[in-house]
Amino acid sequence: MDYSKFYTPPSIAFQLVNELNIPSPNKIIDICCGSCNLLSAAKKRWDKAHLYGVDINEHIVESIKFKQMDGREFALEHMGEFPLVVANPPFDYVEENMQFPKLFSGPFKDFKTSRLEIEMLIANLLLLKENGVLLIILPSSFVEAERFLKVRKIVAEKFQIESIIQLDDATFGSSLIRSYALIIKNCEPMNGAVTKIGSAPCKEFKNTIVFKDSISLEKMRSGNWIGYEDTYIDNLRINIKRGNISSAYFVKRGIPILHTAKSSDSWSPSKRYVSKKATPSVYAEKGDILISRIGKSAGQWCVYDGEKMPISDCLYCIKDVDGSVLKTINGRTYNLPQKGVATRYITMTDFVFWINTCKQN
Ligand SMILES: C[S@@+](CC[C@H](N)C(=O)[O-])C[C@H]1O[C@@H](n2cnc3c(N)ncnc32)[C@H](O)[C@@H]1O
């Protein structure tokens, strides 16, 4: 795999480094340093810090102490040494827990993964000194998908997750990768602590990162961070999820997937296809309520009546086990304002809020 096209653009790297609220670090490391853009951004902020770069491939960058080796091996040899760790690791498959089984100790004992970025996350956390901070870019699946629930719970239990920042899909170019930057502190989360939720608008942005939400420690520990909500309104339990497959993965032939469709009086989702390599985590089944998330149809909904099928990230799905949601919204049209400037959208919270208004009327 050629990772060079996924280097962190310097402007984003600088913006993210500026978000770090830490005392001046004497040593900064990136164990998948590639372009060294994250390290260079950190150097701009802390010019006296010593920079350490590791990469499986040769890279020569002035003022960085470079070592060519596997970053996971380096982490196992230098545990607890760094006050600041920066990372945009490769997103890839690995053979489950095979190459560096020693990574799976402490809180990660008995944990299994076949994802390289998760092994790299663990390796990066190992490098941290007490109260040290990790800035790491991970695919959106880490934050949103149910299959990473267990690792999210472990991380939220043992570390203070300070911020989760959604990066623009175009950050890494035309490949359209949905990703988040996380800021994680190596300390037991304090009671009452919250995780700030923000977004970094676009790749060459002059705007700053916008923080618009926060997640309680209790919710962080449950592993249900973003992309999954299980909300109660009075006694009405709403189990709503967003699909995890972006339209960038659509192909002409492959696994069928439900996607949003044009606005219409009797809106229903369209059928598209994704390659077999895609790993959908949210499926619609007969009786579920499907909602369009984006476009002019945002907010339109229907009761799904087809075969079990994965849904794209342009749909939300409500598992209406006892039919109480349908009873509340039946015959009604979503009528709250849509968000967005060029492209209209609604959030899960918007839809749940609307259900609540239906209940009151
Ligand atoms: C997505 S790039 C990120 C580079 C840099 N951190 C940035 O943000 O611009 C990932 C880098 O990881 C390196 N890499 C891949 N597998 C690795 C491994 N096992 N150990 C260390 N580096 C690795 C690749 O050579 C590539 O330079």
The ligand as an SDF file (V2000), in Angstrom:
LIG
                    3D

 27 29  0  0  0  0  0  0  0  0999 V2000
   -0.6200    7.7800    6.4940 C   0  0  0  0  0  0  0  0  0  0  0  0
    1.1070    7.9390    6.4400 S   0  0  0  0  0  0  0  0  0  0  0  0
    1.2950    9.1950    7.6430 C   0  0  0  0  0  0  0  0  0  0  0  0
    2.5670    9.8970    7.6770 C   0  0  0  0  0  0  0  0  0  0  0  0
    2.6640   11.0700    8.6400 C   0  0  0  0  0  0  0  0  0  0  0  0
    2.4460   10.6600   10.0140 N   0  0  0  0  0  0  0  0  0  0  0  0
    1.7090   12.1770    8.2740 C   0  0  0  0  0  0  0  0  0  0  0  0
    0.7390   12.3660    8.9650 O   0  0  0  0  0  0  0  0  0  0  0  0
    1.9170   12.8380    7.2690 O   0  0  0  0  0  0  0  0  0  0  0  0
    1.5850    6.4650    7.2260 C   0  0  0  0  0  0  0  0  0  0  0  0
    3.0690    6.1980    7.2970 C   0  0  0  0  0  0  0  0  0  0  0  0
    3.2250    4.9940    8.0310 O   0  0  0  0  0  0  0  0  0  0  0  0
    4.3210    4.2790    7.5240 C   0  0  0  0  0  0  0  0  0  0  0  0
    4.1910    2.8840    7.9750 N   0  0  0  0  0  0  0  0  0  0  0  0
    3.4230    1.8880    7.4650 C   0  0  0  0  0  0  0  0  0  0  0  0
    3.5450    0.7680    8.2060 N   0  0  0  0  0  0  0  0  0  0  0  0
    4.3880    1.0760    9.2190 C   0  0  0  0  0  0  0  0  0  0  0  0
    4.9140    0.3440   10.3290 C   0  0  0  0  0  0  0  0  0  0  0  0
    4.5730   -0.9250   10.5260 N   0  0  0  0  0  0  0  0  0  0  0  0
    5.7620    0.9880   11.1630 N   0  0  0  0  0  0  0  0  0  0  0  0
    6.1260    2.2700   10.9580 C   0  0  0  0  0  0  0  0  0  0  0  0
    5.6760    3.0110    9.9230 N   0  0  0  0  0  0  0  0  0  0  0  0
    4.8170    2.4220    9.0750 C   0  0  0  0  0  0  0  0  0  0  0  0
    4.2350    4.5020    6.0190 C   0  0  0  0  0  0  0  0  0  0  0  0
    5.5110    4.2970    5.4110 O   0  0  0  0  0  0  0  0  0  0  0  0
    3.7670    5.9720    5.9550 C   0  0  0  0  0  0  0  0  0  0  0  0
    4.8730    6.8330    5.8600 O   0  0  0  0  0  0  0  0  0  0  0  0
  1  2  1  0
  2  3  1  0
  2 10  1  0
  3  4  1  0
  4  5  1  0
  5  6  1  0
  5  7  1  0
  7  8  2  0
  7  9  1  0
 10 11  1  0
 11 12  1  0
 11 26  1  0
 12 13  1  0
 13 14  1  0
 13 24  1  0
 14 15  1  0
 14 23  1  0
 15 16  2  0
 16 17  1  0
 17 18  1  0
 17 23  2  0
 18 19  1  0
 18 20  2  0
 20 21  1  0
 21 22  2  0
 22 23  1  0
 24 25  1  0
 24 26  1  0
 26 27  1  0
M  CHG  2   2   1   9  -1
M  END
$$$$
